[in-house]
Amino acid sequence: MRYADTIAAIATPPGRAGIGVVRISGPAVRSISAAVLGRSLQSRVATLCDFLEADCAILDRGIAIFYAAPQSYTGEDVLELQGHGGLAVLQLVLRRCLDLGARPAQPGEFTQRAFLNDKLDLAQAESVADLIDASSEAAARGAMRSLTGEFSGRVGQLNDALIELRSLVEATLDFPEEEIDFLERSGAMEKLARLREGVATLLAVAEQGRILRDGAKVVLIGQPNVGKSSLLNRLAEEEVAIVTEIPGTTRDPLRHELAIEGVPLHVVDTAGLRLATDAVEKIGIQRAWREIQHADLALLIMDATVGLTGADLQILAELPENLKRVLIFNKIDILERVPKATQAGNGTEIWLSAKTGQGFDLLRTALLRSIGWQSTQEGVFVARERHLQALREASDSLSQASEVGSLELIAEELRLAQQAFANITGKFSADDLLGEIFSRFCIGK
């Protein structure tokens, strides 16, 4: 695919920096390069150049690199102008490129062109944004594995096996007069069983990759003065929340991002849950319940010196039924008890001290286990909920294919499974899906 227009954008974040990059892609790159640089460039050779205004005044001086199509990120002619990182000078260079016929790039448009020009498949293109947004070292490594094609490669292997199986089924449909027992003679059911097992394995790894990418929202709840803010500070290893002896200190939800074993957690400290008379505190409690409704995991913190009270039981009864929860008994330092973790009817119980840090290794382990993280795994790639949904659809179709007795129905279920695989890599993705995906990218990428 080739585009008639040329796009340009600042490809580095706004602000002061040593280096800033303006990127241009499209058919007018060579003419823009000649006008801005006053010379032609050899492909893939970094060249020190003056960036020129229309009257040949120097806008900036830096490194220019020209990438001739199709050996470029987008598959088109691409020019990168690497100058000084001030916003004003970058805007001047960008405006010069726009005056010469380029138009401002839309968010993600460079990567979208790379996808449409077969430089990347859709899963790899999405991993570009995931790599930029990675909030931990493990997430960055997982995104890079997806970008280099590890996820797409495994989907491709399953797809190849599915195509082989479909060809056997379709051939039998085309020659019904040959009275052979297709399912036995061709080993089709064994191939189908191996395919189902492969999809299940990939889905399990992809679910870990989704956790690595998105993390989980963890909400801290409980009565006033049980140590929610102290627990947040201990997890964050810094004083992010105010801690006082006064009940109701926390009013608005306080958010903090942290990572455990590379898994990002979005932790929210909330107002103490009780029957309040103060109008402001009531609002804080209402907001706490709103946070609970959108959480992946709730940590109910209780005072170990008091134990599980009727008020705590009332909080548990009002939690959403499908919300995972961990019960935390804080202040064991007062009781001089040792930390421990046990499984109870309401979920995991952790006995710890936010003041001394005792038991926090148990808590971190319980947090990861509760959100579905198995362990620190080498080779986990970043995946999105969209990918998981497609794999589930493929798994469901293959399961249906193993249960129906008609070859026509088997053929249809196998076709649906292949369609699900294609949606991951973008072979047959709808335009509105592509627009939604790339609109979430940053401008310049």
Phi, psi and omega in degrees: 000138177232144182253147179278340183256161179244137183246153180214149179195157169283124188261004178243155184296153177293153180124180180273133179204166180292324184225140172228150187236131169252128183245137179230138179218136176139183187291340182268008184300318184295318180289323177295317179300316180297322182285318184284324185258343181071020182195165172265157184241149171280140183296135175064031176238119178288127186230130176285123185220158165273138175264117194257143170280174182300326179269016179072008171293147184275120176279319183194169176228132182190201183260131175245134177230126178254132177243113182283140176295146001266008184273066179213174181298317182270348187086358177250175168298131181229139175235130174244125178252110183256100182243202179285153193271016176284142183297321183297314182291324177295322177295323177296316180294318179297315181299323177299318179294322178293322177297334182269008172118352176282164173237157180297135179286146173278162177305128177076007188289328177297315180290326177297319177293324176299320178293311183291338177263016174063029173274333178218151167271177188293320179297321177292319179299317179296326182291340174299311177295323180295323179293319178295321185272358185304129183258003177211164179297319180295320179295322178296318179294320178295320178295322179294325176298320177293320181296324180279000171099012182295314179296311180300323180296320180289323174296320179297321178297317177295321180295321178298318178295325179291320178298318178300317180293319179297321181296323177295317181294314182295322179297320179292323177295327182285338182232066183293343182288342178280105185277083177237153176276093185304313188298328181270313186295324184267353183067028186297319183291327176292320177297319179295319179297318178295323179294317178297320179295320179295320178294319179298319179295315180294322179297320179297318178292320180296326177296322174295322178294326177294319177297319181297325181281309188267335185068209181210149176268119182246124182250133178265120183229166178149178178288165177299146172066027175264353176107025180297312181292324177295321179294320177298315180299321180292319177296318183283343182061033174197164182275087180262343181235145177284132180240122176221171176277356184276121178299143176084017180299315179280122179248297178278147175301134180251123186254143176211139178260131175215170181227138175238119185054035179084355180271121181287136176236133178256098188264134181236119174271132186240168177295150177298135183270116178198174176280101187263151175252335179289132185297319181293318179296324178300317179297318178299321179292321176299319179293325177299316180292329175294319177297321180298321182297335184250014183271157172267334184209137177247132172256108178271110183265134180228159178276116183296336180286344180254322182088189181286116184257173176298325178295322177295319178297325177294320177298314179300321181294332183268354178291148175305140187300323184269005181280124176290148182215152174233130179266125184242122175259108185265165175075034178291345177296328178292322181276352183057041177261158178272149178293150177202161176230131180224159174262127180235175181298328180272000182127204181280139174246132178237129175254121187208180175226115177290336181288315184261341183090359178298133176088000184284336172295321176296320180295315181299319178297316180294323178299311182295318180295322184291329180271359175101005179282126185280306181187170174292115187241124171289136178096357176288131178252155180287136178224161181246164179301328177300319179293318179297319180297318179296319179293323177295319178297318178297317180297318180296318180295318179294324176296317178297320180297328181283346185256335182279155182259345183272133177297326179298318180289323176299315180300319180293318180294323177294323177297318179295323178296319179293325176299320178296318176300318182297328179293333179290312184272350175089015181295325182228031183285144180290152181299324181293327176293317179299317179298320179294318182295308187284338178293343180272356178284163173279154176294139182096354178234000000 
